[in-house]
Amino acid sequence: MYPQLTINLKKLGQNLDAVAKITRDQGGCSLMIVTKSLCADEKVVELLINDKRVDYLADSRIENLKTYSKKARECGKKTVMMRLPMHCEIPETVEHADLSFNSEISTIRLLDREAERRGKVHSILLMVDLGDLREGLFYADEMEIFTMVSEILKLKNIELFGIGVNLTCYGAIIPKDDNLSVFAGIAEKIERKFNIKLQMLSGGNSSSIYLIWKGGLPKGINNLRLGESFLLGNDTAYGEDVPGTVRDAITLEAQIIELREKPSLPIGEAGLDAFGRKPHYEDRGVIKRAILAVGKQDIDQDSLTPVDNDVEILGSSSDHLILDVTKSGREYEVGGVVSFSLAYGAVLRAATSKYVKKVYVE
């Protein structure tokens, strides 16, 4: 059945080997693998759980953590809720996550109460915002950070496990020695002021891994959270290949449902498309167009690249992807399949869609 994601588990294993070598052996960091991009796919999670180099499994959806938290713990892994918990999911967070990321004292106090009710201690990572302007206490307000730490240390069922930072996901701010050194400096100040030892300084995601092989990861940072570099083999700061990885561990195939020569320019007065946008079209004359049975409900068009370099994506609607195959030397036909490499957005959306089947290559 199509459309389908083909997940090559052998190639993912190769990528895991590469990021583990860089993160653990070269960088001296613990390895946290993020499972959300493939919606905590069972076979991929199994690969991670059975690998001794993976220290933490993290996800942004409590529904995903539920599927593997018990088995992960049995295999010595810690589970992480990496999106700030909603108040309505506090009980499940304490039940299924050993560690959660936090920035609001009201949420942390609710976690403390729930942990007390369950007779356990829940660990948290206090998030610091270095300027990417997503979650976290703003780095320039050290007094607020110290006040927050003081309040956290009063709670009997909460362990301040460390601090974390997120970069590139919202503001596209690149991790560098200068901003991550500020982050490491904040950790040092917390430890001195409160006479404590933070166990984790989580210095970012796949946008930070390049600092290891370029020798720029500041001293003290001892954890990275890797999703895209593991799945797709690239760092997300500059888009470079992560040494030793491959980029085609995950591909998308979709089936052709129409193949016709038509004008390239729509005819008539142009209004808004189905998504409220006014599209722009280039007049190429009559072209050979292939329509595939996959669309915006299932994929991110801008994150797809046809494996056939002579095929170009023209656009998409909810359920159709339209290609220009005029210049291709391949003989496409109705019922045939077109393959694509994927960037992060396409993987995320395709894995989330129930209409995209997953196929595995061992």
Helices and strands as residue ranges (DSSP letters): E 4-8, H 9-20, I 21-26, E 30-34, G 36-38, H 42-49, E 56-59, H 62-74, E 78-81, G 87-89, H 90-96, E 99-102, H 105-118, E 122-129, E 137-138, H 142-153, E 158-165, H 177-194, E 200-202, H 210-213, E 223-226, H 228-232, E 250-263, E 286-292, G 301-303, E 304-306, E 312-316, E 321-324, E 337-342, H 344-352, E 357-361
